[in-house]
Amino acid sequence: QVQLVESGGGLVQPGGSLRLSCAASGILFSNYAMGWYRQAPGKQRELVARITSGGSTNYADSVKDRFTISRDNAKNTVYLQMNSLKPEDTAVYYCYAVWQTNYWGRGTQVTVSS
């Protein structure tokens, strides 16, 4: 069974950092583009970052230069390093995998607050 399991979310102060992880199972991980979406209260779900199977990345303008997406194919895991966090980054963050079939994780809450 395909599973994408996010971890690393939590409460952090403004200016702090978190690293989200998404561990995939049940797929040929290296074939998939991987990424992160987020959904904040009252807002639409938005793409945060994506990394292709070849390692190319793209980011939402709002997180560019603060967030970094990476992948470790040996661990079937994609990461989102989030630095200089702002209250506006508060959202549920969802992992996704894209190839011939697309999959979503269940999400992990990130709350940026003092």
Secondary structure as UniProt FT lines:
FT   STRAND          3..7
FT   STRAND          10..12
FT   TURN            14..15
FT   STRAND          18..25
FT   HELIX           29..31
FT   STRAND          33..39
FT   TURN            41..42
FT   STRAND          46..51
FT   TURN            53..54
FT   STRAND          57..59
FT   TURN            61..66
FT   STRAND          67..72
FT   HELIX           73..75
FT   STRAND          77..82
FT   HELIX           87..89
FT   STRAND          91..98
FT   STRAND          102..104
FT   STRAND          108..112
//
